[in-house]
Amino acid sequence: MGSTEGQNASVMLAAANWRVRNNASLPSKPCRATANLAGKAFSASGQAASALHVMAILQVYQAKLLKSLDEDGPDPEVFKEL
């Protein structure tokens, strides 16, 4: 194991031991604030991805309805769907 890997492993092990000994997940208020902001950022990106997925599904559905209108002519039910 290289020196950098060994240092990283020892830091991670020390952090894990600190957590177990002190029964806390983060050592300081700035760390907790940063973790909270990171959690909110991940949550927001997940919501944005979900919204984009729904938009893509609705666009495909709309394209199918428009194709149906083009092939079959005007239909009041299809217009209601759009």
Number of C-alpha atoms within 10 A of each C-alpha: 7 7 8 9 10 11 12 12 13 12 12 12 12 12 15 12 12 15 14 11 9 10 9 10 13 15 12 9 9 10 12 13 12 11 13 12 12 12 12 12 12 12 12 12 12 12 12 12 12 12 12 12 12 11 12 12 12 12 12 11 14 15 13 12 16 17 12 14 15 10 9 9 11 12 10 9 8 14 11 7 9 10
